Amino acid sequence: MEFTSSRKVRNPLPVRVVLVEPEHSMNLGMVARAVKNFGVVELALVNPQCKIDVEAVKYAKHSKEVLENAKIYKTLKDAVKGFDLVIGTTGVVRRFTSSLKNCVPLPVLQPLVSGKRVALVFGREGIGLNESELMQCDVVTHIPADKAHPVLNLSHSVAVVLYALYASRNEKPLFKTASVQNVEYLENMFSQVVDKLQSDTFPKLRNPTKAKIAFKHVLGRSNVADSEMQVLMGVFSRIRRQLYGVGNQRNK
């Protein structure tokens, strides 16, 4: 199925992405695509140095409406007016070490933005945001990257920061997790199998207690799906039946 620009974001993030003096229409298109990828519908341009042209639409890739609805402002102050929290971004933190006291890593952003309307500000492709613009922001964040090449492309930066915010939402899980009761029941069946292996009928395990603990820890780290749990319970039930000659009864 092909996703087209007619598909609307149903539950948008309360975020406005603000680009200060963007220089390349190709980046405008790629930013528009990233914006829609992560459920944002507001894009604002401050004194853009390029146009929303054919190239921008080409790279927007089914996010044309984001470009069409983009708002253009003369100043950053106007673009972020009315927002609860203004977050600036920089790729080179050391440039502003003497004046920048509010720079936080991405993982810290989530609790700060909760329940707020957020303006997320990105600078020029060449020099980013200047010190005056960063000082207009309530918080500044950056994306950790290798020192040999620490500055990301504009659209990549937008995508990474939006992902950090989007991933913190309470999205529906991809699968149903096994219940605590079923996990405990599987542990109990495994324990019974280990105990049977300690009888004279089978070669004894060197450390049965350690085996039980290891199995418990593996289950605890695995986040087993309910469907996977049903399969495992069926297998262990048959093993236990062969060893003990009993049915699949939880009180055995």
C-alpha positions in Angstrom: 0.0 0.0 0.0 1.4 3.4 -0.9 1.1 6.2 1.6 0.1 9.5 0.1 -0.1 13.0 1.3 -3.8 12.7 1.8 -3.2 10.6 4.9 -3.6 12.9 7.9 -1.8 12.6 11.2 -4.5 11.5 13.7 -2.8 12.2 17.0 -0.2 14.9 16.3 2.6 15.8 18.7 2.1 19.3 20.2 5.3 20.4 18.6 6.2 23.1 16.0 9.4 22.6 14.1 11.0 26.0 13.4 13.8 26.3 10.8 15.8 29.5 11.0 17.0 30.8 7.6 17.1 27.4 5.9 19.4 27.6 2.9 18.5 24.6 0.6 15.1 23.6 -0.7 16.1 19.9 -0.7 16.5 20.1 3.0 13.1 21.7 3.3 11.6 18.7 1.6 13.4 16.2 3.7 12.5 18.0 6.9 8.9 18.0 5.9 9.1 14.3 5.5 10.7 13.8 8.9 8.1 16.1 10.5 5.2 13.9 9.2 7.1 10.7 10.0 6.9 11.6 13.7 3.4 13.0 13.9 4.1 16.7 13.7 1.9 19.0 11.6 3.4 22.4 12.2 6.4 23.7 10.3 7.6 27.3 10.5 10.3 29.0 8.5 12.1 32.1 9.8 13.4 34.3 7.0 14.0 31.4 4.6 16.9 31.8 2.1 15.4 29.3 -0.3 12.0 28.6 -1.8 9.4 25.8 -1.5 10.0 24.7 -5.1 9.8 21.6 -7.2 12.9 20.2 -5.5 11.5 20.7 -2.0 8.2 18.9 -3.0 10.2 16.1 -4.6 12.2 15.4 -1.4 9.1 15.8 0.8 8.0 12.4 -0.4 4.2 12.4 0.2 4.4 15.2 2.8 3.6 18.0 0.4 0.9 19.4 2.6 3.4 20.0 5.4 5.3 22.4 3.0 2.0 24.0 1.8 0.9 24.7 5.3 4.3 26.0 6.5 4.2 29.4 8.1 6.8 32.0 7.4 8.0 34.6 9.9 10.5 37.4 9.8 11.9 36.8 13.3 12.4 33.8 15.6 10.6 35.7 18.4 7.4 35.7 16.2 7.7 32.1 15.3 7.9 30.8 18.9 5.3 33.3 20.4 2.7 31.6 22.5 4.5 28.3 23.1 5.1 26.9 26.6 8.6 25.7 25.9 11.2 26.7 23.3 13.9 24.2 22.7 17.0 25.2 20.7 19.5 22.9 19.1 23.2 23.0 18.5 25.7 20.7 17.0 28.8 22.3 18.6 28.2 22.9 22.3 31.7 24.1 23.0 31.1 27.3 21.0 28.9 28.6 23.7 30.4 27.2 26.9 30.7 30.6 28.5 27.0 31.6 28.1 25.1 28.4 27.5 24.1 27.1 30.9 20.9 25.2 29.9 22.0 22.6 27.5 20.6 19.1 28.2 20.9 15.7 26.5 18.0 14.3 24.5 16.9 11.7 27.2 16.3 14.6 29.6 13.9 16.3 27.2 10.9 14.0 27.6 9.9 15.0 31.2 10.5 18.6 30.3 8.0 18.6 27.4 5.3 16.6 29.0 2.0 18.4 28.8 3.4 21.5 27.0 3.2 23.0 23.5 6.8 23.0 22.3 8.6 25.0 19.6 11.7 23.0 18.4 14.2 25.4 16.8 16.9 24.4 14.3 19.5 26.7 12.8 21.1 27.2 9.4 22.8 24.4 7.5 26.1 26.3 7.5 26.4 27.8 11.0 23.4 26.7 13.0 21.8 29.0 15.5 23.8 32.0 16.7 24.3 32.9 20.4 21.5 35.5 20.4 19.0 33.0 19.0 20.0 30.3 21.4 19.5 32.7 24.3 15.9 33.1 23.2 15.4 29.4 23.9 14.3 28.0 27.3 16.3 24.9 26.8 19.0 23.8 24.4 19.7 20.3 23.4 22.3 18.5 21.1 22.7 15.1 19.5 25.8 13.3 20.7 28.0 12.3 17.7 31.5 11.4 16.9 34.1 14.2 17.5 35.5 13.6 14.0 32.2 14.7 12.4 29.8 15.9 15.1 27.4 18.0 13.1 24.4 16.2 11.5 22.5 17.3 8.3 19.6 19.5 9.1 16.9 16.9 8.2 18.7 14.2 10.1 18.9 16.4 13.2 15.1 17.0 13.0 14.4 13.3 12.6 16.6 12.3 15.6 15.1 14.9 18.0 11.6 14.2 16.9 12.1 10.5 17.4 13.3 11.1 20.9 10.0 12.9 21.7 7.8 10.6 19.7 9.2 7.4 21.2 8.3 8.6 24.7 4.6 8.5 23.9 2.6 5.7 25.3 2.2 3.8 22.0 0.2 0.6 21.7 2.6 -2.3 22.2 3.4 -4.5 19.2 2.3 -7.7 21.0 0.6 -8.9 24.2 3.0 -9.7 26.9 2.7 -13.0 28.8 1.0 -12.6 32.2 3.0 -12.8 35.4 0.9 -15.9 36.4 1.9 -17.8 33.2 5.6 -16.8 33.6 5.5 -18.2 37.1 3.8 -21.3 36.0 6.4 -21.9 33.3 9.2 -21.4 35.9 7.4 -24.0 38.1 7.3 -26.5 35.3 10.9 -26.0 34.5 11.7 -26.5 38.2 9.8 -29.8 38.2 11.8 -31.0 35.2 15.0 -30.1 36.9 13.9 -31.9 40.1 13.1 -35.0 38.1 16.5 -35.0 36.6 18.0 -35.3 40.1 16.4 -38.7 40.6 18.2 -42.0 40.1 16.6 -42.5 36.7 18.6 -39.7 35.0 22.1 -38.3 35.3 22.1 -35.6 37.9 22.7 -32.0 37.1 25.8 -30.4 38.7 23.9 -27.4 40.1 20.1 -27.7 39.8 19.5 -24.5 41.8 21.7 -22.5 39.5 19.8 -23.9 36.5 16.5 -22.8 38.0 17.8 -19.3 38.7 19.3 -19.0 35.2 15.9 -19.9 33.6 14.1 -17.4 35.8 16.5 -14.6 34.8 16.2 -15.5 31.1 12.4 -15.2 31.3 12.7 -12.0 33.2 14.9 -10.3 30.5 13.0 -11.7 27.5 9.6 -9.9 27.7 7.9 -13.1 26.4 4.9 -12.6 24.2 1.7 -14.3 25.3 1.6 -16.4 22.1 5.2 -17.5 22.7 4.4 -18.4 26.3 1.5 -20.7 25.1 3.9 -22.6 22.9 6.5 -23.0 25.6 3.9 -24.1 28.1 2.7 -26.7 25.7 6.2 -28.1 25.2 7.1 -28.2 28.9 3.7 -29.8 29.7 4.6 -32.7 27.3 8.1 -33.0 28.8 6.7 -33.0 32.3 4.0 -35.6 31.3 6.7 -37.9 30.0 8.9 -37.5 33.1 6.1 -37.7 35.7 3.3 -39.3 33.9 0.9 -36.5 34.9 -1.3 -34.2 32.9 -1.1 -30.4 32.4 -2.4 -29.5 35.8 -1.2 -26.4 37.6 -1.4 -27.9 41.1 0.9 -30.8 40.3 
